[in-house]
Structure formats: C-alpha cells, structure tokens
C-alpha cells in the first residue's frame, strides 16, 4: 500500500522551540499512529489516541502527582490521527501557570488531527449513468461509500491530493446565472433554464443564491418547467426563512442585475474535471479527475466529524493552561446545509427565524423593521469557558466551516503564528454574537461578566483562502468582545470582509469596549460579495482603536448587487466611540453608516507613511508562514476608485429588418442570461440592452448565433459620468427610470477629441451644467462611446417625466444654454434619422 503523504506546514521556529524545551517538563506522554491505548505512553510504548493521553494527564493531576510540578507534555509523533469522535478537553485537564499541559509534536514531525475518512478502491465507471453523456461517463471514476459508516456517510466536501474538489454545478469556472423573479408569498423563484441541463431529477439538488452581503444554500423541493423558464420551490425550514426575512433578501434590480445563482448536487451537472457527485441512495461517489491526478494512488478524503477538538469548561469551572503547539487540524465537515438549508444573516450566522415587522420600531431602535434569531456554525476547534490557553504554530486546513472558534466565557488566550487555509467559513471567530434565544439587534451585556470573551490576543496569523464556501463569512470575526487585540495578521483571498468586529447594530451601551485592530495587512478581499470592507465594525465600543493597518487590493466582484458599494474601512450601524487613525489605504473610500457618537478619524489614506505598510502584517519571527500565501489562486482583477461602474454596458443590435419580430427572441435570450426584459430598448431596426453584466460575451454570442444577420456592438467605454450623490451632495432615490438616446459625433477626428476634452473638464470649467442636472433631479448620466457613436443614459426618478424635468436644467442658468449650443457642432444623427435630427430616443420594451 502506498504510504500517504501529509500536506501540512512545518514552522522551523516551532521545531527549535520544541526541541529546546525538553528539560522543562517532568512528564512526557507519547502518542503515535502505531501506538496502543493500553500502552504506558512512553516513547517506546506510545498511546494511540490523544483522548487516552488526556486521561493520563487527568489522573496525574487528580492524584496530585509531584512529577507534574513543572508541567506535562503530550508528544504526538509523526502521522495522521483519524478521529472517530471529537477530542474533549475538560476543566479536569487544566494545568496551572507553573504546570501547563502542552500538546506538541517532535521536531521535524507532522502531526495531523483529522476528521476525515480516506477513500480507497476507485474504479473507472463502466455502466451507463442516466443524465450523463457517454463522452463524460468515460472520464469518470467511482467508489462505494455505503460502507464508510453504518449510515451511508453524508458529506459536502471531497479533497483529492489536498485540493478541494467541486460539487457538480450547472455553471463552471465561477459563472452564475441571474434569477428572473422571486415570489415571496408563494416562496418560489423563477430562473432561466440552464442550456443543455436536465432539471427533471431534483433529489438532493441545491440552489446557491447570492444576495447582498450573504449567500443562501436552498434545498430544492420541486421544479416546474414553463417554456424556457423554471419555477423552483424549496424545502423547509429554509423556504420559510428565505422568503420571510427582509435582509439580506434576493436582489431584484434592472439597474445592476438580479441576484446571481447556481445549481449544484445533481449528476447531470457533472461535466468537467474536478467535479464530483455522491449518489447517497445507491452509495456511490463519482469524480472526474483533474489533469495529473491518478485515482489509483490519489489521497481522497471526505469529512466525517464536524468538530475535531472541543475545549469545554463551565462558567465556574473553566479550562486553563492547555496549549496546542505545531499541531495540524484537518478535514472537519458541516452538514446543516444538507439537513436544514443555510440562510445566513451576516458573518455566516444562520437564521433560525426572521421576518419584517408590520409596525417598525423596538425600544432600542425606533426605525428597526426586521427581527432575526440566529445560530452559530460549527467549527473544527471550539473553545468555551477557558483562560490562558492557546494555539501556536498550528495549521487549520481543509474545513467546511469555521477553523477556530473561541465562543463564550474565554479570557487571556493567545492565537499566534498559525496558518488558516482552505476553509469554507470564517478563519477565526471569537466572542458571543447572539444566543439562539436572543434577537440579533439586542445589545449583549450579561450580568455575569465572566461570559464575555475578554483580553484575547490574535496575532501573526496567516488567513488565506477562507470563506470559500459560505461567501458571507469573514477572515477574522469578533462578536461582543472586550479588550481584544487583533494585530499583525495577514488576511487575503476572502470572499467578503477581512476583519469584522462587533454585533448588534446599536449605539446602546453593551459588553464591548477597549478593542484594538492594529497593524494588520488585508488584501485581495471582496472576491464575491460587496457591502464589504477590509475592516468592518458594528455597535458602540468605547475606547476601541483601529490603527496602523494596511488595506489594499479589493477584488472586482463579478456579480455585486451594487458595483460601487465597497470600502477599505466601514463603520456600520451603531459604531460609536472608535478612534480610526493612521491606516494606509489607496484612497479614502470609507463608509460611516448610521454611526453613533464619539468616533474620531485621523490621518487615514494614501498619504499615511509607507512605514505603516512595511510594519503591517506578520512580524519577522513568523515570516515562514508567507510561503503558504498563494495570490495566484484566483485570476481575478482588482478594483479601484477609478473603476467606474464596472460591468455596466450597452449592447446594440442592428438588424436587417425591423425589430418587432425579434423583440420576443431577444427577451428570451436575455432571460436565459438573467437579464430582465425591462433592460431592452428599441428604435427602428435597432435593439439595445442596458444592464450590468459580469461577462457580456456569452449574451452577445447568443445574439449572433440566433438572430441571423444581426450586427452586435458593445459599448463599454464610459466617457462621461454624472452622479447625484457626488455632484449634488444628496442620496439618490431608491428607484429610477432610464431614458436612452443616441447620436453620432461628426467624422472630423479633431472635433471628436475636442468634444471629449469638453466633457472631461466639464465639472471644473462648466459647473453650471452639473448644477442644472441637480436642479432637474437627474439621478445619473452616462455617456458610452463606440467609434463615433454615443449612447446617453439619463436616469430620472421612477414615474417622472423627462419632458417636465429637462427644462429645469436651464432655469435661471444661461450657461447650460450656451453649453447645449456649443455641443451642436460636434453631433449628427445616426443612420436612419430625419434631416436635422440629431439625438434619437430608444423606446423601452414593454
């Protein structure tokens, strides 16, 4: 049998530390994968499990054995320890300041506590598979999973040679479709049918939908096909929660596109290398190997346990002075999404119940309109009611949910110099968020302050490629904490925010105060979700400081609900009594939303000294971690304040004949790509689609293939942008209508350049024009250019009339008349206009 390789980092510093400390301990207990639990626990006769080593520790301390005066070491020899149940560390296992218990490994060894089961005995698929084409079937391998345990093991992850495989999904390479509508009373969703994919067998099929700052995993109950659309209904309880909760809800917007989604967990979706599907009814697992993977030798692992280690005390009898050093924690699963669905509120906390109040207002917040009660996701390692414990030089890898969670009643603990990588949820969580019995907007301030997580230290950790399943989770998340120190960590490749601190959405006094977020390096965040920030806070936290952090490189999310709604620093609802100073960011793109009193912002932005950038992140003694940072993991562009509206585009179809016979077909093609019919406009033989689309090429290709003779043109060169928030100093209305006009620039190249120069300097040299737009209540203006043709989009409040608003632009404003007269010499009508006609209006599709 081929010997299994162990993929875990080995910090050199930890090896020296462990080797040099041999004489400090009077008692050493050895554990080995080839040991026996009826052995003595010596180096020559080691135990087999950590649980039995802890029993020996417990007995030595119970009997007050004088040998443990200087402490106890549990030495875990090289190898993988497959856990059949969680390791539980209880108050009786506690050490003292003079006699701690340390769980370590020898120098050069790699000791892995794994919650996974290895899969051996893969075979090529020989029999027919309904729903799978033959050219795909011949690529597939299979293995029996019915005998992995007595219950036909349930799992949601598969790792091949240390790399997470992809549960079969209807769209590949990160692409998603957009929903067409959501019927909240009926609890149903309409989607375009996926091309070439059968939705007939829905047993086990799931929908993952992106909505604002969270995703939801919904188990599909039924699919009703209606033409080129499908109506989905969902299992309970998630169906009720998903359709009743107001925030974050499915996004429906003609302006930026509806909520994106993908379908998963159906054998007919298994269509590319790296994907897998488990047929639990027949006890078979199918996989299409990636290039270079040899399934006869591959290390295939699925998770068996949700939690590997529980450190559990009580409020009166806590765990203390137990430390893990250099240990690797791997392969913890999480099954709630498969059993109950998963509809998160924020930061991965899933909603148990949530609904909108008919009459807004609570004692703490008069405008509050929603109520929610949440649960907390499982973690690979969970700690409650413990003090003076810690994790040093450990690794947390290949987990479905949270890596490490200090949940409640903990203080004076240290999480230092660890690696958090390939984690489906948050890397690190600490502190109470909300009890399941407590509404999330209520401030947490317990009578017994021993419940509060206090004076925790989270330093010098590398957190990378976490939140890769539940995109709404965070790199490091802190709830109601006090005196926490989050410093010198590096966080990268996260789907949402880097560091989130606080809970409750309230300026009311609560348990939080004296917290510090300092000298962290946060980059390449916001991979999928916006309403996002490098550092994000909630609620009042007197005496708290955010300083000397380096935040840069937010991803350009492919399907954001609002392409502009991303930030480097974000103090959200109720944030109060913070000092935010000396943080380096490439621009001052910050948000202070519904903040409480007492916040002080000093000297943040690109002018901050470069020494802040140099000192932020992991300190010199822990740079061995940086070799596990992989910025090439995602080939995705980075956003900037100059990036405009991202993927806001205009597609024009010039037809050989009139538009009437093609309107329905264009609407159908748009629906297939999740673009609503309201985005379609027409004039004579031209059709327009104005929308925000992550990748317009598939839509344009469909137009070319299915509409004979159509010329398809893409307008994405944004040459002018007016916005009411920026240029009028007021918030835009919630809903607006778009008016679309088109013209040509004259053929003279010099005049074309002159026209563009006028618009580039208009706000500086002709400010009266913008004032006129503000006076007319224009919400935004966009001018897109392709060759010499212009597309002008004027956005006005929904239901308003351009004929009524437009005269206000020149009211008591003669300079606008002068501007309009000047522009006439640069413009002429597009083909098909009447003599003297310059601008043409496109009619909205009804």
ZAMARGU-4260 file (C-alpha; in steps of 0.2 Angstrom, whole numbers, plus 5000, padded with zeros to 4 digits):
<rodrens>
0) 5000/5000/5000 | 5007/5017/4995 | 5011/5027/5010 | 5000/5043/5012 | 5009/5060/5011
5) 5005/5073/5024 | 5002/5091/5017 | 5005/5102/5032 | 5016/5117/5035 | 5031/5114/5047
10) 5037/5130/5055 | 5055/5130/5058 | 5054/5141/5073 | 5042/5129/5082 | 5054/5115/5079
15) 5068/5124/5088 | 5056/5129/5102 | 5050/5111/5105 | 5067/5104/5104 | 5075/5116/5116
20) 5062/5114/5129 | 5064/5096/5134 | 5071/5098/5151 | 5057/5110/5156 | 5045/5096/5159
25) 5044/5082/5171 | 5031/5071/5162 | 5031/5067/5144 | 5016/5056/5137 | 5019/5050/5119
30) 5006/5046/5106 | 5009/5038/5090 | 4998/5032/5075 | 5006/5014/5078 | 5003/5015/5097
35) 4990/5006/5108 | 4979/5014/5121 | 4984/5000/5133 | 5002/5005/5132 | 5010/5016/5146
40) 5013/5031/5135 | 5032/5031/5135 | 5042/5034/5119 | 5044/5015/5117 | 5027/5011/5121
45) 5016/5025/5115 | 4997/5028/5116 | 4986/5028/5100 | 4975/5042/5104 | 4975/5060/5111
50) 4960/5056/5121 | 4969/5042/5131 | 4984/5054/5133 | 4972/5066/5141 | 4965/5053/5153
55) 4983/5050/5159 | 4985/5069/5162 | 4969/5069/5171 | 4974/5055/5183 | 4991/5063/5186
60) 4983/5079/5191 | 4969/5071/5201 | 4981/5062/5211 | 4992/5077/5213 | 5007/5068/5207
65) 5023/5078/5211 | 5030/5073/5194 | 5019/5086/5185 | 5026/5101/5195 | 5034/5108/5180
70) 5021/5103/5168 | 5015/5089/5156 | 5019/5087/5138 | 5009/5076/5126 | 5020/5072/5112
75) 5011/5067/5096 | 5023/5058/5084 | 5023/5060/5066 | 5007/5054/5057 | 4988/5056/5054
80) 4977/5053/5068 | 4960/5049/5061 | 4947/5054/5074 | 4931/5044/5077 | 4924/5057/5089
85) 4929/5074/5095 | 4944/5076/5107 | 4936/5084/5123 | 4947/5094/5135 | 4938/5097/5151
90) 4941/5108/5167 | 4949/5092/5175 | 4963/5093/5161 | 4968/5110/5166 | 4986/5115/5170
95) 4992/5129/5180 | 5004/5144/5176 | 5019/5133/5183 | 5012/5117/5177 | 5004/5119/5160
100) 4998/5105/5148 | 5006/5107/5131 | 5001/5096/5116 | 5015/5096/5104 | 5025/5087/5091
105) 5043/5082/5089 | 5055/5092/5079 | 5053/5088/5060 | 5037/5079/5063 | 5019/5082/5056
110) 5005/5078/5067 | 4988/5079/5060 | 4971/5078/5069 | 4959/5073/5055 | 4941/5072/5055
115) 4941/5064/5038 | 4939/5047/5031 | 4951/5041/5017 | 4943/5034/5001 | 4952/5019/4993
120) 4947/5007/4979 | 4942/5019/4965 | 4937/5011/4948 | 4933/5018/4931 | 4914/5019/4928
125) 4909/5005/4916 | 4890/5006/4917 | 4878/5019/4910 | 4873/5034/4921 | 4856/5042/4917
130) 4859/5060/4914 | 4877/5058/4910 | 4883/5059/4891 | 4894/5045/4886 | 4909/5056/4882
135) 4908/5062/4900 | 4905/5045/4908 | 4921/5038/4901 | 4931/5051/4911 | 4923/5047/4927
140) 4929/5036/4942 | 4918/5029/4956 | 4919/5022/4973 | 4907/5014/4985 | 4903/5025/5000
145) 4889/5015/5008 | 4901/5005/5019 | 4911/5021/5025 | 4900/5020/5041 | 4883/5012/5046
150) 4873/5027/5040 | 4879/5029/5022 | 4891/5043/5026 | 4884/5061/5022 | 4897/5074/5017
155) 4898/5090/5007 | 4917/5091/5003 | 4929/5080/4995 | 4948/5083/4994 | 4959/5075/4981
160) 4978/5076/4985 | 4975/5090/4997 | 4965/5100/4984 | 4946/5103/4987 | 4935/5096/4973
165) 4920/5105/4966 | 4902/5098/4970 | 4895/5096/4952 | 4886/5113/4947 | 4877/5118/4932
170) 4889/5133/4928 | 4908/5131/4928 | 4923/5142/4931 | 4914/5153/4943 | 4900/5158/4931
175) 4882/5161/4938 | 4865/5165/4930 | 4853/5178/4937 | 4836/5174/4944 | 4821/5181/4934
180) 4810/5184/4949 | 4806/5179/4967 | 4788/5176/4973 | 4789/5179/4992 | 4771/5174/4996
185) 4772/5158/4986 | 4790/5155/4992 | 4796/5152/4974 | 4809/5158/4962 | 4809/5159/4943
190) 4825/5155/4934 | 4831/5153/4916 | 4833/5135/4911 | 4851/5130/4910 | 4857/5126/4892
195) 4858/5108/4889 | 4855/5103/4908 | 4840/5092/4913 | 4831/5098/4929 | 4820/5083/4929
200) 4828/5074/4944 | 4829/5086/4959 | 4833/5074/4973 | 4847/5082/4983 | 4848/5097/4971
205) 4853/5113/4979 | 4852/5132/4974 | 4866/5144/4980 | 4860/5161/4978 | 4870/5177/4981
210) 4861/5191/4990 | 4869/5207/4995 | 4882/5203/5008 | 4877/5184/5010 | 4873/5168/5001
215) 4860/5155/5004 | 4860/5136/5002 | 4842/5131/4997 | 4837/5113/4995 | 4826/5111/4980
220) 4809/5103/4983 | 4802/5104/4965 | 4805/5111/4948 | 4791/5117/4937 | 4796/5120/4919
225) 4786/5134/4910 | 4793/5136/4892 | 4811/5142/4894 | 4809/5146/4912 | 4809/5135/4928
230) 4800/5139/4944 | 4809/5132/4960 | 4801/5128/4977 | 4812/5124/4992 | 4812/5113/5007
235) 4808/5118/5024 | 4813/5126/5036 | 4824/5137/5024 | 4810/5140/5012 | 4800/5150/5025
240) 4816/5159/5032 | 4822/5164/5014 | 4806/5171/5009 | 4801/5180/5025 | 4817/5188/5031
245) 4820/5206/5024 | 4839/5207/5025 | 4848/5202/5015 | 4834/5197/5003 | 4835/5192/4984
250) 4841/5206/4974 | 4829/5212/4960 | 4836/5227/4950 | 4835/5232/4932 | 4850/5244/4936
255) 4863/5231/4942 | 4855/5214/4938 | 4845/5202/4949 | 4853/5190/4962 | 4865/5178/4953
260) 4864/5159/4957 | 4870/5142/4953 | 4863/5125/4955 | 4873/5110/4962 | 4872/5092/4968
265) 4865/5083/4953 | 4873/5070/4942 | 4868/5079/4926 | 4879/5094/4931 | 4895/5083/4932
270) 4903/5089/4916 | 4921/5095/4919 | 4937/5089/4928 | 4937/5092/4947 | 4919/5089/4949
275) 4911/5076/4960 | 4893/5069/4964 | 4888/5057/4978 | 4873/5046/4975 | 4868/5043/4993
280) 4853/5032/4988 | 4865/5020/4979 | 4880/5023/4989 | 4891/5028/4975 | 4903/5043/4973
285) 4908/5049/4956 | 4923/5060/4951 | 4931/5067/4935 | 4950/5068/4939 | 4959/5084/4936
290) 4975/5083/4925 | 4989/5074/4933 | 4978/5065/4946 | 4980/5046/4947 | 4964/5039/4956
295) 4973/5023/4960 | 4986/5032/4970 | 4977/5048/4975 | 4974/5053/4993 | 4955/5056/4993
300) 4947/5062/5009 | 4929/5066/5014 | 4925/5074/5031 | 4917/5063/5045 | 4917/5074/5060
305) 4911/5092/5061 | 4922/5096/5076 | 4939/5089/5080 | 4943/5097/5097 | 4931/5104/5110
310) 4939/5113/5125 | 4924/5115/5136 | 4923/5122/5153 | 4909/5130/5163 | 4907/5147/5170
315) 4913/5142/5187 | 4925/5128/5182 | 4935/5134/5166 | 4948/5125/5157 | 4965/5133/5159
320) 4984/5132/5154 | 4981/5120/5140 | 4991/5124/5124 | 4992/5116/5106 | 5009/5119/5098
325) 5013/5114/5080 | 4998/5103/5078 | 4988/5102/5062 | 4969/5101/5062 | 4961/5095/5045
330) 4945/5089/5037 | 4931/5095/5048 | 4914/5095/5039 | 4897/5104/5042 | 4881/5096/5037
335) 4867/5109/5042 | 4865/5115/5024 | 4861/5097/5019 | 4849/5094/5033 | 4841/5111/5036
340) 4847/5123/5022 | 4858/5138/5026 | 4851/5156/5026 | 4864/5167/5034 | 4860/5184/5042
345) 4878/5190/5042 | 4896/5184/5045 | 4889/5166/5042 | 4877/5166/5057 | 4862/5157/5050
350) 4844/5162/5053 | 4833/5151/5064 | 4818/5164/5062 | 4817/5181/5054 | 4803/5192/5047
355) 4799/5210/5044 | 4789/5220/5057 | 4772/5227/5051 | 4775/5242/5063 | 4793/5246/5064
360) 4802/5250/5080 | 4809/5242/5095 | 4814/5250/5112 | 4832/5251/5107 | 4829/5257/5089
365) 4813/5266/5083 | 4816/5263/5064 | 4820/5244/5066 | 4809/5234/5054 | 4816/5217/5055
370) 4818/5204/5068 | 4830/5189/5067 | 4837/5175/5078 | 4852/5166/5073 | 4863/5150/5076
375) 4882/5148/5075 | 4890/5137/5063 | 4901/5123/5068 | 4920/5125/5070 | 4934/5112/5068
380) 4941/5118/5085 | 4929/5126/5098 | 4933/5134/5115 | 4921/5139/5128 | 4924/5145/5146
385) 4943/5144/5145 | 4958/5155/5150 | 4976/5155/5147 | 4975/5143/5133 | 4982/5145/5116
390) 4987/5139/5098 | 5005/5142/5092 | 5012/5137/5076 | 4997/5126/5071 | 4988/5124/5055
395) 4969/5124/5052 | 4966/5117/5034 | 4953/5109/5023 | 4937/5113/5034 | 4919/5115/5029
400) 4915/5129/5041 | 4925/5139/5054 | 4943/5135/5058 | 4945/5140/5076 | 4931/5147/5087
405) 4933/5155/5105 | 4914/5155/5108 | 4910/5161/5126 | 4917/5165/5143 | 4935/5165/5137
410) 4949/5177/5143 | 4968/5179/5141 | 4970/5167/5127 | 4983/5168/5113 | 4981/5163/5095
415) 4998/5166/5087 | 5008/5161/5072 | 4995/5149/5064 | 4990/5145/5047 | 4972/5146/5042
420) 4969/5140/5024 | 4956/5132/5013 | 4942/5134/5025 | 4923/5135/5019 | 4918/5148/5033
425) 4927/5160/5044 | 4945/5158/5048 | 4944/5163/5066 | 4928/5168/5077 | 4929/5175/5094
430) 4915/5181/5106 | 4896/5180/5108 | 4886/5185/5093 | 4869/5181/5098 | 4862/5167/5108
435) 4848/5157/5099 | 4835/5164/5111 | 4841/5182/5109 | 4835/5194/5094 | 4851/5199/5085
440) 4848/5218/5087 | 4848/5217/5106 | 4864/5223/5115 | 4873/5210/5124 | 4878/5215/5142
445) 4877/5200/5154 | 4875/5202/5172 | 4889/5190/5175 | 4904/5197/5165 | 4913/5181/5165
450) 4903/5176/5150 | 4912/5190/5140 | 4927/5185/5129 | 4940/5197/5136 | 4958/5201/5133
455) 4961/5189/5119 | 4976/5190/5108 | 4975/5186/5089 | 4992/5189/5082 | 5004/5184/5067
460) 4992/5173/5059 | 4991/5170/5040 | 4972/5168/5035 | 4970/5164/5016 | 4958/5156/5005
465) 4945/5155/5019 | 4926/5159/5016 | 4927/5148/5000 | 4910/5140/5003 | 4900/5152/5013
470) 4905/5168/5005 | 4897/5179/5018 | 4909/5174/5032 | 4925/5183/5036 | 4944/5181/5039
475) 4943/5186/5057 | 4926/5189/5066 | 4923/5196/5083 | 4906/5197/5091 | 4903/5205/5108
480) 4921/5206/5114 | 4931/5216/5126 | 4950/5221/5126 | 4953/5210/5111 | 4970/5213/5102
485) 4969/5208/5083 | 4987/5213/5077 | 5000/5209/5064 | 4989/5196/5055 | 4989/5194/5036
490) 4972/5191/5028 | 4970/5188/5009 | 4959/5179/4996 | 4942/5181/5006 | 4925/5182/4998
495) 4919/5196/5009 | 4927/5207/5023 | 4944/5204/5030 | 4941/5208/5049 | 4923/5211/5056
500) 4921/5217/5074 | 4905/5219/5083 | 4887/5214/5083 | 4870/5221/5087 | 4868/5236/5076
505) 4866/5248/5090 | 4874/5263/5099 | 4867/5257/5115 | 4880/5253/5129 | 4884/5234/5128
510) 4898/5222/5133 | 4911/5229/5120 | 4925/5241/5124 | 4944/5244/5123 | 4946/5233/5107
515) 4961/5235/5096 | 4963/5231/5077 | 4981/5236/5074 | 4995/5233/5060 | 4986/5220/5050
520) 4989/5218/5032 | 4972/5215/5022 | 4972/5212/5004 | 4963/5203/4990 | 4946/5203/4998
525) 4928/5205/4992 | 4930/5191/4980 | 4911/5189/4978 | 4901/5200/4989 | 4900/5219/4992
530) 4893/5230/5006 | 4911/5225/5011 | 4927/5232/5019 | 4944/5227/5024 | 4939/5231/5042
535) 4921/5232/5047 | 4913/5237/5064 | 4896/5237/5072 | 4889/5245/5088 | 4896/5255/5102
540) 4914/5250/5108 | 4921/5264/5119 | 4940/5265/5120 | 4942/5255/5104 | 4956/5259/5091
545) 4958/5254/5073 | 4976/5260/5068 | 4991/5257/5058 | 4983/5244/5046 | 4987/5241/5028
550) 4972/5238/5017 | 4973/5236/4998 | 4968/5227/4983 | 4949/5223/4984 | 4943/5211/4970
555) 4932/5217/4957 | 4917/5206/4961 | 4909/5198/4946 | 4891/5199/4952 | 4889/5213/4965
560) 4872/5220/4970 | 4880/5237/4969 | 4896/5239/4960 | 4901/5254/4969 | 4897/5248/4987
565) 4914/5243/4993 | 4926/5251/5005 | 4943/5250/5014 | 4936/5255/5031 | 4917/5253/5036
570) 4910/5258/5052 | 4892/5252/5051 | 4876/5254/5061 | 4879/5260/5079 | 4898/5260/5078
575) 4902/5273/5092 | 4917/5279/5102 | 4930/5272/5090 | 4947/5280/5085 | 4952/5277/5067
580) 4969/5283/5063 | 4985/5281/5053 | 4978/5267/5042 | 4985/5266/5024 | 4973/5264/5010
585) 4975/5268/4992 | 4961/5280/4993 | 4949/5287/5006 | 4935/5276/5001 | 4926/5274/5018
590) 4909/5272/5024 | 4902/5278/5041 | 4884/5272/5040 | 4871/5277/5054 | 4886/5279/5067
595) 4884/5283/5085 | 4893/5297/5094 | 4911/5299/5098 | 4920/5292/5083 | 4937/5301/5078
600) 4945/5299/5061 | 4963/5305/5060 | 4975/5304/5046 | 4970/5289/5036 | 4973/5286/5017
605) 4986/5286/5004 | 4996/5300/5012 | 5000/5289/5028 | 5018/5285/5029 | 5025/5269/5020
610) 5032/5263/5036 | 5014/5258/5041 | 5014/5247/5025 | 5031/5239/5030 | 5027/5236/5048
615) 5009/5229/5045 | 5006/5211/5044 | 5016/5196/5050 | 5031/5200/5060 | 5049/5194/5057
620) 5049/5179/5068 | 5034/5172/5058 | 5038/5175/5040 | 5039/5156/5037 | 5020/5157/5035
625) 5021/5168/5020 | 5026/5154/5008 | 5008/5147/5010 | 5001/5163/5003 | 4995/5160/4986
630) 4990/5176/4977 | 4989/5166/4960 | 4975/5156/4967 | 4962/5167/4959 | 4964/5175/4942
635) 4953/5190/4946 | 4955/5209/4943 | 4957/5221/4957 | 4945/5236/4959 | 4950/5254/4962
640) 4941/5270/4964 | 4944/5274/4946 | 4935/5258/4940 | 4918/5267/4936 | 4903/5256/4936
645) 4912/5240/4932 | 4902/5230/4920 | 4889/5242/4916 | 4887/5241/4897 | 4876/5244/4882
650) 4874/5231/4869 | 4867/5236/4852 | 4859/5225/4839 | 4857/5232/4822 | 4845/5221/4812
655) 4842/5218/4794 | 4824/5222/4796 | 4813/5230/4809 | 4813/5225/4827 | 4796/5218/4830
660) 4799/5200/4825 | 4814/5199/4836 | 4809/5208/4852 | 4802/5191/4860 | 4818/5182/4855
665) 4830/5195/4862 | 4819/5195/4878 | 4820/5176/4879 | 4839/5176/4876 | 4841/5189/4890
670) 4830/5179/4902 | 4842/5164/4899 | 4856/5175/4905 | 4847/5183/4919 | 4844/5200/4911
675) 4826/5206/4913 | 4816/5212/4898 | 4815/5229/4906 | 4833/5231/4901 | 4828/5231/4882
680) 4825/5247/4871 | 4822/5249/4853 | 4822/5262/4839 | 4818/5257/4821 | 4829/5242/4816
685) 4840/5244/4832 | 4838/5235/4849 | 4848/5240/4865 | 4851/5230/4881 | 4857/5241/4895
690) 4862/5231/4910 | 4876/5227/4922 | 4884/5210/4916 | 4899/5202/4923 | 4904/5195/4906
695) 4894/5201/4891 | 4902/5189/4878 | 4890/5174/4881 | 4875/5185/4879 | 4882/5193/4863
700) 4887/5176/4856 | 4869/5170/4858 | 4863/5186/4849 | 4875/5182/4835 | 4870/5164/4834
705) 4851/5165/4835 | 4847/5182/4826 | 4853/5180/4808 | 4862/5195/4801 | 4862/5205/4817
710) 4877/5216/4819 | 4881/5216/4838 | 4890/5231/4846 | 4897/5233/4863 | 4898/5250/4872
715) 4908/5249/4887 | 4919/5265/4885 | 4912/5276/4898 | 4917/5294/4893 | 4906/5304/4905
720) 4898/5301/4922 | 4887/5312/4932 | 4880/5306/4949 | 4868/5315/4961 | 4877/5309/4976
725) 4894/5315/4970 | 4889/5331/4961 | 4873/5336/4970 | 4878/5330/4988 | 4862/5320/4991
730) 4857/5302/4991 | 4849/5295/4975 | 4831/5289/4975 | 4828/5271/4978 | 4820/5268/4960
735) 4823/5276/4944 | 4819/5275/4925 | 4832/5276/4912 | 4830/5286/4896 | 4842/5281/4882
740) 4847/5292/4867 | 4860/5290/4854 | 4869/5301/4842 | 4885/5301/4831 | 4900/5313/4833
745) 4905/5321/4817 | 4918/5312/4807 | 4931/5326/4810 | 4944/5317/4822 | 4950/5334/4829
750) 4932/5339/4833 | 4929/5322/4841 | 4944/5324/4853 | 4938/5342/4857 | 4921/5335/4862
755) 4929/5323/4874 | 4940/5336/4881 | 4925/5347/4885 | 4917/5333/4894 | 4932/5328/4903
760) 4934/5345/4911 | 4915/5350/4912 | 4914/5348/4931 | 4928/5360/4933 | 4926/5373/4919
765) 4907/5372/4917 | 4900/5368/4934 | 4883/5376/4929 | 4879/5361/4919 | 4880/5349/4933
770) 4870/5361/4944 | 4857/5361/4930 | 4856/5342/4931 | 4855/5343/4950 | 4840/5356/4948
775) 4832/5344/4936 | 4833/5329/4949 | 4843/5319/4937 | 4850/5304/4946 | 4864/5300/4935
780) 4870/5302/4917 | 4881/5290/4907 | 4889/5293/4890 | 4896/5277/4882 | 4906/5278/4866
785) 4910/5266/4852 | 4919/5273/4837 | 4910/5289/4835 | 4893/5284/4841 | 4887/5289/4858
790) 4874/5281/4870 | 4867/5293/4883 | 4858/5286/4898 | 4848/5299/4908 | 4841/5292/4925
795) 4826/5300/4932 | 4815/5296/4947 | 4803/5282/4943 | 4787/5289/4936 | 4794/5306/4932
800) 4794/5314/4915 | 4809/5319/4906 | 4799/5332/4897 | 4794/5340/4914 | 4812/5339/4922
805) 4823/5344/4907 | 4818/5362/4906 | 4824/5364/4924 | 4842/5362/4918 | 4842/5379/4910
810) 4830/5388/4923 | 4840/5403/4928 | 4855/5395/4921 | 4860/5403/4904 | 4877/5394/4904
815) 4868/5377/4901 | 4860/5385/4885 | 4877/5391/4880 | 4884/5373/4883 | 4870/5365/4873
820) 4873/5377/4859 | 4891/5373/4859 | 4889/5354/4858 | 4878/5355/4842 | 4893/5357/4831
825) 4900/5340/4837 | 4885/5329/4834 | 4875/5322/4819 | 4861/5310/4818 | 4864/5291/4816
830) 4859/5282/4800 | 4840/5282/4799 | 4837/5299/4807 | 4827/5313/4798 | 4836/5328/4791
835) 4841/5339/4805 | 4838/5326/4818 | 4852/5323/4830 | 4848/5313/4846 | 4835/5299/4844
840) 4826/5291/4859 | 4825/5272/4861 | 4808/5266/4867 | 4808/5254/4882 | 4802/5236/4879
845) 4785/5233/4887
</rodrens>
